[in-house]
Amino acid sequence: MKVRMSHRTLRGDIFVSWKSPGDPAPGSFSYGVDPGTYIQLLLWNGTRPYWRSPVWTGIAVTTNYIGAGTVIYTAVVDTTEEISTAFTVSDGASPTRYVITSSGEFQEISTAFTVSDGASPTRYVITSSGEFQVVSWNGTASAWATIDSWPGSSGGSRDGYCGAYGYCDVMAAACRCLDGFEPANAAEWSDGRFEQGCRRKEALPPCGVLDGEGCLPMPSMKVPDKFLLEGGNRSAEECAARCAANCSCVAYAYADLQSSSAKGEVSRCLVWVGDLVDTQMIGGRMAVNGETLYLRVAVAAAASRGRNASKNALKIVLPVVASVLMLTCIFCLWFCRLKDKGRRTNSTESQNKLTASNWNEMGQGDHTEDLELPCIRFADIVTATRNFSETCMIGRGGFGKVYKGTLDRGQVVAIKRLSKNSDQGAEEFKNEAILISKLQHRNLVRLLGCCTEAAEKLLIYEYLPNKGLDTILFDSAMKSVLDWPTRLGIIKGVARGLLYLHQDSRLTVIHRDLKASNVLLDAEMRPKIADFGMAKIFGDNQVKADTKRVVGTYGYIAPEYLTAGVFSVKSDVYSFGVLLLEIVSGVRISSSDGIMEFPSLIAFAWSLWREGKARDLVDPSMAGSCSTDEALLCIHVGLLCVEDEPSRRPLMSSVVSIFENGSVSSMSLPTPIQPAYFTMMEERRDDTVNTRNTMTMTVLEGR
């Protein structure tokens, strides 16, 4: 592939992305030589620079080993003069010598990308999302595989991401201020918003007062954009003098540009007279491609940098010494533990068997092989959540925290981060990832991907702006937005979601933790069941199961599960009945407000229903929009769902049928049986015996 730019017309080859992966119409991103400088490549998003290459050093050919025997050769030729360049490369076999000869008749500069002999077919692609990819054909998989890409998902590699006078530390994947500068807005900077960039710590002295200023060198930098080329083959001292003589100059670089022309003339002096934008500290193995950038700062800032250098040296030495001591201690511990390796091995094998047993007991041993779940890079998640900023946190629980984030393509997501100290959460993480990846229903929350890098465990979901049902339903100031049609729609949606889990999906799933906070609402107030960490999978012929570990939320847990550890689809039906009564009444199951002397909402609802006052259970905040017949039907169904005996509870298929059939009335349904609470109260009254208090009190007094 060849990218050219004419010196005469300032026009050149422009490569344009597709509009979308399936639409070959011209997209937003384009790639070509920078017409302003000729010595860098640009990737534009519309008319704005999106990514910029380092400046060309004048080296005619560079090589980059990609892998699998493939070497990328990048050749740059400036045909303003006749060029004859010879170079030798090796791709693991015998060295090969290449010669490029061009005449000056074309008056252009060009960049050519080629691959080594014997390499797989290779393509260069600009994606619709603004990524330049090198893809190679994988014969084994019969598919194109991405072997290199840029600028990547890290925000710091994009043009101007770190703001004016800020730079991206590539090795640390973080934005920092240039030496002598500080964040312009410290609060926004700490939250991961770098648009305002940095400002000087000390103002420059008035123009012409040279004693009050100095230059700070910053090595291994990809120099900023918008530089000026000082003509002539100047020395380093001349370049520094040119900057000092210009009151508008804020920085200069004596670039490592090597002449490839016949005359050997090239401009090596770069100066900047405006804000320094799109700077990177390359570092590491790429440091050879970096330049030393000289910043013009006040003397006080330069002196401060010297003091900081001494402190930094101490910061380096102390950790090295501490690391050596730590490694010594680790070796001693390892040597001591090596003696009882046999005993520990047996213990480990036993634990592994127990873990595998638990995993199979969860019903997932037969379903993990075909798990298909996209993996999202941890670096992308860090960027999306502004390094897990507290301002992005939208929820928390025993498992960890939930953050709102924006991915690279602008997609807003909810990111569930498992706490590293939660043993129970690790099991729930696997459970939830496997289950939701196999379930697809409009009333179930959608899982978009996961991440298990760097000992992290994260699940990425679609973001639902109205959050959990409980945040609105039980808030006296907000519950009015839930009128009766909205509440009835939520009830029906949750019922359809449970029916899918119990009967219509390819797996029979028992949720085991259905409650108001696990019903999320989208922008249209449509419900989606979430949090499958406690869920269980049943076999085709399995009706119920038992466990010694009861999980869930008290108030929503069915009696047979709470007392005997037995659960089935009827356990979810009980939880649904509690949720239904909460939605109609606007009262939390565990609340003592609004239910008089009764111990729970269930007992209160049944008492009203028995006395013919069920309509008094309806939330007063929706009195104007409520249909009395529909509300009474919902209360009746709710009381049937919370029957103490599982066999008397309806299946979710029956519940959905009742709600979908508009002709069904409360009079045609079975009569609910009184809850165990009333039976116990009557037994207590029958067994009551009145006795006279014979207790006496002795008062001790001194003689």
C-alpha positions, 0 to 999 in steps of 0.5 A: 500500500502506498500513501502519496502527497504532492508538493505542488498541489498539496493533494494526495492519496486519502483512504476513507473508511466505510460508513458502517461494517455493512455499508461501503458508503464513505464514512467519517474517518480518513487517512493520509499525509499531513499537507501542512508538514509533509512529515507526519501521517494523520487520521481524520474524523471528518475534518478534525485530526483524530490520530497523528503519527510521530514525525518522520525522522527521514529514515528511508525504511523501517521494519516492524516484526509482527509475528508468524514470520511477517515483517512490515516494511515502511518505506518513505521516499521524498522525490523533490530530489533524486533519492537512492537509498540502500538498506538491508533487512532480515526476516529470520532467514537470509538477509535481503538488500533493497535499493530504492531509486526515484527521480524528482519528476513527480515532486511528491513524498510517499509512504509505502507499506509492504510485507516480507516474502512468504508472509500470509496475505495482508490487508490494511483497513480503516474501520468505521470506528476510526481504527487503522488495522493490519489484518492477515489471513489465518489459514487454519481458522479460514478468517482474517485476524487482526495482527496490529492496530492503532490508535487503539482504545486508549484515549491518550493516543487520540489527538488532543485527548490530554488537553493543552500542555498535557501529555499521554504517558504511553507506558502508564496509559495515563494523562500527565502535565508537562514539567512546569505545568499543573492541571487547569482544573484539578477536580475534573482532572482527577475525574478523568476529564482532561479537556481543559488541559494544564496551565503554567505553575509559574508565569514566564517573565516579560518578553526579553528578560532572559534571566528569568527563564530556562528550558526543561528537557523532556526526552522520549517524546512524540512531539506536539502537533502544529510545529514550525520548521525552521529552515536550514540545517541548523545546529542545536545551539542555533535552534535554541537561540531561534526559540529564545529570540521569539517571545511567542515560542513555548518549546523547541525540539532539535529533531533526530531527522536524517537526510535521505536526499542527494543534497543532504539538506533537511530542517531539524529545528522544530519550534512551537508558538501556540498551545502544545497539543497531542504530546506523548511520552513514548518510553520503553522499547519505543524510546528510540523513536522519541525526540527531546522536547525543550519546554520554555519555563520560568526559572522557579519551575526549572529549579523545582524540577531539579529538586523533584529529580532528587526526590524521584531518585530516592523514590526509585532506590528505596523501592528497589531495596525493599523489593530485594528484601521482599524477594528474599523473604518470599524465597525463604517462605517458599523453601519452608513450604516446599518441605510439606508439599505432599500434604499441601498437594493432597489438600489442594486436590481435595479442594479442587474436587470439592470446587468441581463438585460444587460447580457440577451441583450448580447444574453448569457442568454441561453448559460451559463448553459452548459459552460465547461471551465477548471479552472487553479489555480492562484498559477500555473499562478503566477509560469508560468509567474514568478509572472507576470514579465514584461519580460513575458509581450507580449501585453497590451490593455484597458482590461489589459495585456497579458503574456507569461507563461509555465505551469507545464507540459511545455506547453507554453501559453498566459495569458490574465489578466483583469485589476481590474479597468476595468468595461468594461473588466469584461463584456468582460471577461464573453463574451469572456470566454462563446463564445470561449469555445463553438467555435472550428475552426482552424482559431480561437484562442483556449481557454485552461482555465480560472481563477477567484481566488482571485478577478482575472480574467484571460483567458489562450490561446494557445501561438502563437509565431508570435503574431499579424498580425499588428506587422509584416505587418506594420513594414517596417523591418519585412513585407518582411517575408510576401510574397504574398502566405503567405498573400493570405493564411492569407486572406483565413484563416480569411475569413474561420474563419468569415464564421464559426462564421457567418454560420457554428458554432452552434451560429451565432456570430458577432465579431465586432472588427476584425482588424489586431491586432486581427489576431494572427499568429502561427509558420506556419503563419496560422491566428487565429481570437482572442479577442471576448470581443466585440462579439455578439450572434444572434438568429437563425432568427435574422438578425441584432441588434442595440445598443446605445454603439458603440464599436470597432476600428475606421476605421474598423467600418461599417458606419451603425454601427458607425452612427446608432448603427445597426450591422449585419454579414455585419458589420464584412464583412466591417471590413474584407474588410478593413483588406484585403486592408491593407494586400495587400497594407501593409498600415494601415487604419488610416495611412496618409503615402502612400495615398497622399491627400486621407483621408483613405486607402479605398478612395485611393484604390477606386481611383486607381481602377477607374483609372485602376491603382489598381496594384499600391496599392500592397505592393512593398516589395512583388513585386517579389512574387506577382501574379497580377491577384490574387492581383487585385481579392483581391482588387476588393473583398475588395472594394465590402466588404467596400461598404457603403450600407450593402446590396451590400456587399457580405456574407462571404460564397460568399467571401470564394467561390471566393477565393477557386474557382481559375477560378474566375476573377476580371472581373466577379464580380460586379462593386464597387460603389464609397465611400461616400467620393467622393460623398461628394467632388463632392457636395462640388464643386457644392455648392461652392460660391466665395466671396470677403474677406471684413474683415479688421484689425484695429491696435491699437496705443497709442496717 
